[in-house]
Amino acid sequence: MSDRPHTDPSSAPSASNAGSEGGDFPQTLAVQPPLNVPPGFASFSYPTYRGSTVVFRNLAELRAHGDGATTYWRYGIHATPTSEALCQHLSMLEGARHALLLPSGLGAISLVYFALLKAGDDVLVPYNIYGPNREHGEWLARDFGITVRPYDPMIGAGIEDLITPNTRLIWMEAPGSVTMEVPDTEAIVAAARSRGVLTAIDNTWSAGIYFRPFDKGIDISVQALTKYQSGGSDVLMGAVLCRDDAIHQKLRRVRMLMGWGVSSDDCYLVLRALPSLPVRLAAHDRAAREVAEWLSQRPEVVKVLHPALPDCPGHDFWRRDFSGATGLFAIVLHARYTRAQVDAFVEALRLFAIGWSWGGAHSLAVPYHVQTMRPAGSWPPAGWQHAGELVRLYIGLEDTRDLIADLRVAMERMLPAP
Ligand SMILES: *Cc1c(COP(=O)(O)O)cnc(C)c1O
């Protein structure tokens, strides 16, 4: 039997039934026009292949549906050439072998939990992990018979004492969300490996460029592509990356069973932004260090929690393990300022928008009351004098002279000297 008309995904976009005979009646022509679009168009843009159904060339292909040997493609939700191009591009940048796309960064976190854990398993989660990750773990602990135990992100080799025979997974985040501690991932991975425990890192802050998890023996990396990879504050997407084939197959299977996929249009938007990712990160890095250093001289500020500055817990691990820093850091204001005064400072900023999802061109600021976000007594760390409220800052791509002037004016108006 000869092959049927078919879109060849390796060629430039063409009409879906190019070369078919067409029908006699308008309605058939409307559905199957015998178009003849000239081949040979080339550009730097990757085509956006949309498709719910995948069209097979013959029944043998359909029956093999995506076994990888006979035919790669299976169904629109699982992969299109556009999503596959994004997976390959991301894998290359971070040094993975496999990537899977999810509808959000949190979706990527959820896939790791659901694909790798079952009732009775134990997972260790640092208490500075991205908040919704912690809530996801707490939900699984409540309703799905998994034990989820928080650990101090600066625990290092001490993690070994927390590992039980049921421990299956250790989460890490470097640096952690909001409070920015950089963990000793080397020590944690060594302990995990010696006990046969999987490790996963939320590597969103470094965008997979400044921290190379797979070179350090970490099994799984999660990226919120929503942030730097998209770069436009207009796409929500996540990725789970790994090197190991067996882990990838588990993740892939559960992603399929859950019906979790992404739109090729959104993949296109991320693909469009990836060529500028390293230069954007370098620009965020330069600007954020300049603003952070200016802030470290201010009398209103008692700590600048930027991994490249010595105040940040784990600064030495950042120096050992990272090749750069990015745009997100935090400051701890003097305890003489009330929460209301700190809120007024944030609201007085004109160039820093109030919002959570960083990674785009616009600077952001959010105040956090850290005491309510982690175990009692663990904040502020011992020995920190006059530590008050925390403000997380994201430095976008505006001119730092304007950003610094904005911070100065808002501080001088809302955070009076004693
Ligand atoms: C934003 C973020 C996520 C979640 O990404 P979404 O796409 O917004 O769900 C996960 N981890 C970290 C560290 C993040 O900053």
The ligand as an SDF file (V2000), in Angstrom:
LIG
                    3D

 15 15  0  0  0  0  0  0  0  0999 V2000
    7.8690   31.0480   39.1910 C   0  0  0  0  0  0  0  0  0  0  0  0
    8.5330   29.8700   39.7810 C   0  0  0  0  0  0  0  0  0  0  0  0
    7.9710   28.5980   39.6500 C   0  0  0  0  0  0  0  0  0  0  0  0
    6.6220   28.3430   39.0180 C   0  0  0  0  0  0  0  0  0  0  0  0
    6.5000   28.7440   37.7130 O   0  0  0  0  0  0  0  0  0  0  0  0
    5.0520   29.0470   37.1060 P   0  0  0  0  0  0  0  0  0  0  0  0
    5.2410   28.8720   35.6520 O   0  0  0  0  0  0  0  0  0  0  0  0
    4.7060   30.4340   37.5060 O   0  0  0  0  0  0  0  0  0  0  0  0
    4.1140   28.0240   37.6770 O   0  0  0  0  0  0  0  0  0  0  0  0
    8.6580   27.5310   40.1800 C   0  0  0  0  0  0  0  0  0  0  0  0
    9.8330   27.7020   40.8120 N   0  0  0  0  0  0  0  0  0  0  0  0
   10.3890   28.9080   40.9580 C   0  0  0  0  0  0  0  0  0  0  0  0
   11.6930   29.0260   41.6620 C   0  0  0  0  0  0  0  0  0  0  0  0
    9.7620   30.0310   40.4640 C   0  0  0  0  0  0  0  0  0  0  0  0
   10.3140   31.2330   40.6530 O   0  0  0  0  0  0  0  0  0  0  0  0
  1  2  1  0
  2  3  1  0
  2 14  2  0
  3  4  1  0
  3 10  2  0
  4  5  1  0
  5  6  1  0
  6  7  2  0
  6  8  1  0
  6  9  1  0
 10 11  1  0
 11 12  2  0
 12 13  1  0
 12 14  1  0
 14 15  1  0
M  END
$$$$
